[in-house]
């Protein structure tokens, strides 16, 4: 999703839904002062024509996610939004210039006035104003979370921007509305696309892995966004994050039963592995490290297999890196050292020795790419992990709810 260009000195990233297309104009008199909406131009000299601005004049129950809009073909050079006390609200134009988005959700049950200067569709100077009142705070709101921490973590080169929705998620009919409100800007610029894995998970990535040292600014502009059926977005979420300057990656090859770690294109170490046994093979595919766990417990009961059953287990684990939501990890497995590099005996994970597990754990970051090859079983469940890179760029773009 492209970024936005600043229109006022206080402009920030954001975006919100244009609530209506009802028209309301305004114009200058001979002295350059505004007259009431819809008033004719005064005579003499060249003055700005009336520009219709949305929301409609005197509109009520307006969503706090509202965007300031104007007719198709018109352009805005200046947008000013103020509350009843005259305090100016920061915001910015969408990158395509179709509307102006407040930097934060507006306040509930509050009156605002917007003034827009620019050009009408015929190219002539135009100016318009409108006043509207926002809705009361709704009760049925949808929450969301982003799998990034603000300003404290540097991620690996494959780190997608991953959003998870709560309270029933986002049905297909509302995905385009929500996607228009999800903003990512990168420095240096690397255009990307959102892909919906399901109603509850959407991922954003560029065409290739992020460039080393990339800075990311993310805004989920969902606060007060109408979602249909009386539901609204709960709140905005903003995140600043960075991509590491070092490129790390891992390839696990079932043919050789070997894990190969590379850094900036050079092999830094290898390790023998044991993968999933024939009745429960590991997934092949391109994965992203979701989390790193120095210590954890694996319990087959979490997916319906009692620990007391013949194929059940409850085991203390060290040095684990999650690849999928359903439980495929790279982890230390001292009990299978004799099999590592020779045969597959795990329940689907990538087993390594304790020493190699510690080395991998200390070296990897969340967001680093991992490829598993040759197991004969594909991870074909959409959203089972961060699967943004496990498809071609053309396939990935098809998962967007907006035209590309």
N, C-alpha and C positions, 0 to 999 in steps of 0.2 A: 504494500500500500504506500503510495507516495506521501511525502511530507507536505507541509503547508507553508506558504510564504507570508511573512509578517505584513499586516496592513496598518497597525498602529504601533507606537513605541513599546506598548506593553503586551504585544501579541504573543501568544503561546500556542503550542500544539493543542488541537482538540477537534471535536466534530460532533454534530447532533442533527436529529431528524427535523426536516422542514414540516411544520404541522399543517399549513394550509396554503392554498394558492389564491385566496381571495385577495382582491386588489385594494390598495389604499395609497393614494399619491399625495404629494405636497410640492409646493413651488415657492419661488422667491417673488417678492414684490420689487418695486423699483429700487428700494433701499437695501435689498439683499437679505431681508428678514423673512423667516418662514411665515407663511399664512396657513390656515387650517387645511387638513388633508382635502385634496380635491379642488382647491381654489384655483382659478385661472391665473395665468401669468399676467403680471402687470405689463403695460406697454413700454416701448422705448428700450433700445439696446438689446444685446443678446443675453438672455437669461437661461438658467437651467430649466429643462422641462420637468414635469412631474414624473417620478419614478415609483412604480408600485412596489411596495415592500411587504414581505410577510414575516411573521404572522399578521393576519388582518387587523385593522385598527379596532381597538376595544375588544379584542378576542379575550375570552376567559377560559379557565381550565386548560391552559397551555402547558404541555409537558416541560419539565425543567431541563430536558435535553434538547430543547428547540434550537434550530439554526435560523439565522437571519437570511432571508432569501429575496430574490428579485426575478423578474421575468426572464425566460430563456432568451438568450441572445444579448441581453444587457450585461454590462460589466460594472464592477465596483472598484473604485480607487480608494475609498475611505469608508469605514464602518465604525460607528460609535454607538455603544449600548450603555445606558445609564439606568440606575435604579431610581426610586422615587426621591431619594435624598440627593441625587445628582452624582453619586459615586460611579466612576467609569468601570465597566466590566472588561477585563482583558480577553482577547480571543484572536483568531486568525482565519484567513481565507482557506478553504479547501484548495488543494493544489490545482484542481481544474477550474477554480474560480466560480463555482456554481452557488456557493453559499459561504456564510461566515459562521464560525463555530466558537462559542464561548470556551474559555480555557478550563472551566469547571462547570458542573451543573449549576443552574440558577437556583435561587432560593424558592422554596414553596410559598404559595399564597403571597406573591410579591408582584408589584407593578413595575414594568420596565418600558423604556422608550428607546427605539433604535432609529438612527439617522444614517442614511446611505447616500454617498455621492459617487457619481461615475458617469457612464454613458448608457443611453437607451439602445435598443437593438438597431436603430437607424444611425448610430454613431454620434448623436448629438448629446451634449452635456445634460445630465439629469440628476435630480436630487429627490429623495423621498424620506418620509418618516412614518413611524407607526408606534402605537402604545398597546401593551397587552398585559394580562395578569396570569401568573402561573397557577397551576392546580395545587390542591392540598396534598399533603404527603399520603401516598397510597399504602395499603396494608400488605398487599400480595406482591412481594419483591423477590427477584431472582439474584442469588449471590454468585460470585465467581472467584477463582483464584488463579494466579500465574506462578509457574514453577521457576521463579527467579527471585533472588533477594536483592533489595535496592542498595546499590552503591557499595556492596561489601564483597562481592564474589566475581572472580574472573572465570569464564567458562571456556570449554574446549571449542574447537573450530566448527563442530557439527551441531552446536547447541541450537535447537529450534526454540522459538517463542511458543510455549505451550500454555493454553488456557483451558481450565476445567470449569464447567458450569454446574451449579447445584439446583435444587428445588425444581427438578423435572427437566433441566437442561433447555436446549433451544430446538424446537421442532423445525423441520425443513422449511416450512412456510415463513418462518421468521429469521432464517439464517442470513439472508441478504441484509435485512435491517440491522442485525447485530454486527455483521462483518464491516459495514460502512462505518461503524463506531470503534473499530479496532485499528489503532495507528502505531506503526513502527517506522522510525527513522534511524538510519545508520550513517556513521562517519568513519571511513569514506562511504559515499552512497553506494548501496548494493540493493537494487530493487528486489522485492520478494513477493510472495503470494501466500494467502491463507488456504488451508486444506482442512475440510471437516472430516474427521475420522468417525464421528458419531454425534448424537445430540449433546453429549457432555464434553467432548474434547475437540479442539481445533488447534492446528499447528501452523506456524509461519516459518518459512525458510527462503533464502535467496537461491539462485540457480546453482551456484557452486558453494562449497564451504566458505564461511565467513573469512575475510582477509585478516591476517594477524593484526592484533591491536585495535580491531573495530570497536567503536563505542555505539551502544544501542540506547535509544530512548523509546519507551513503550507507554502508550496510554490506552487503557480499556475504558472508553468513554460511555459507560453503561448506566451511570446514575440517572434514574428517572426515565429511562428509555422505554416507550410503550412496546410491549411484546405480544399484545393480543390477549384475549380471554381475561382481561382485567389484571394482567401481570405487568410488572415494570422492573427494569434493572435496579439493583440495590444501591450501588455506589461506583464511582470511578476508581480505577487503580492505575497508578503511574510508577514506572520502574526505570532506573538507569543502571545499565550493566555493561560489561566489557568482555571482549574475546581475547584470550591469551595471545601473546606474541609468539609463543612456541606451538608448533603443530605436532600433536601426538596422535597416533592411531595404532590399532591392534588388528591383526588378521589371525584367525584361528582356522586351520586347515585340517579337516577330518582325514584327508588322504595321508598326511604325514604325522597326524596326531601332535601338531606343533603350534604353539602360539608365538607370533613374531611381533615385537613391539618396535615401532619406528618413530623417530623424532626428527622433524624437519627433513624428512625423506631418507634418513639414514637409520639402518637397523641398530638398535641399542641393546637388545637382548632377546633371547628366545627361551621358550620353556616347553617341556613335554606336557601334554594334556590327555585327559580322558573325558570323552563326551558322553551323551546319552546312549544307554544301551539299546540294542536293536528294537526291543518292545516299547521304548520311550525315547526316540532319537531327539537330539537337540534340534532347535530351529536353525536353518541357514538364513542368511539375510544380512542387511545393513542395519545395525543398531546404534543407539547412543547411550552412553552411561547416564543412568537416571539418578542413582544415588550410590554413595560409598559407605559401607558399614564396617567399622573395625571389628565389632562383635555383634552377633545376632543369633536368633534361634530359627531353624527351619522346622516347620511342623506340617506334615502332610494333612493333618486335620483341618487346616485352613482351606483346603480345596476338597474336603469330603472324604478323605482316606484316613481312617483312624490310625494313630501311631502304633496300635497293637496288631494291626492287620499285617499279612505277609509282605505287602509292598508299602507299608507305612513307616514313618520315621518321626522322631523328634530329636534334633541334633544341634548342639552348640557349634556355631560356625565363626571362623575368623576371616577377615580380609575379603569381604564380599562386595561385588559391584553389580548392581541390578541392570539387566538388559530388557526384561519384559515385565508387565504387570502380573502375569500368571506364574512367575517364579523362576525364570531362567537367569542365572547369575554366572559370573566368573568368581570362583572362591577357592580358598585353601581347603584341601581335602587330604590330610595326611594318611587317612585309611586307604586311599587308592593310589599311593605313590608307586607301588609295584606294577600297576596297570597303566600308569601315565606314559604316553608315548607308544603304547602297544595295543591297547584294546579299550573299548568303551563300556563303562560300568555304572555311570551316574544315572540319576533320574531325569536328566535333561540339561543339567548345568555343565559348565566348563570347569573341570577339576584341575587344580595345580597343587604343587607341594606347598608346605607352610612357608618356606623361605621365598619361593617365587610369588606366593600370594601376597606376602608382605611387600615385596619389591613392586609388584603391580599396583597394590593399594596406595603406596606412597608416591608413585609416579603419575598415576592417572588423575584426571579432573572430571567432574560432571560436565557433560557436553562433548567429551571425546568420542570419536567414532570407533566402532568395533564391527568387523565383518567376520561372520562364520560361514565357512564354505564346505560343500561336499557332503552334507548329512542326508540329502535326499528328502528333507522335510522343510517346507517353507512356512514362515510365519505369516499365515494368510488371514489372520484375524485383525481387521482394521482397528488401529488404536491400541493394540497389545504392546505397549511400550511407546516410545517416541519413534514412530516409523516414518518420519518425514523423508528420510533418505533412501528408504527401501522401495523406491519407485523412480521412474524417469521424471524429468522436469515436466514433460508434456502430460504424463499421468497425474502428477501432483497438481498441476494447474486445473485439471478437471474437477478437483475437489473443492474449488472455490464456489461460493454462491453468487459471485458477481462476474460480469463479463471481463475477460482478460485482454 
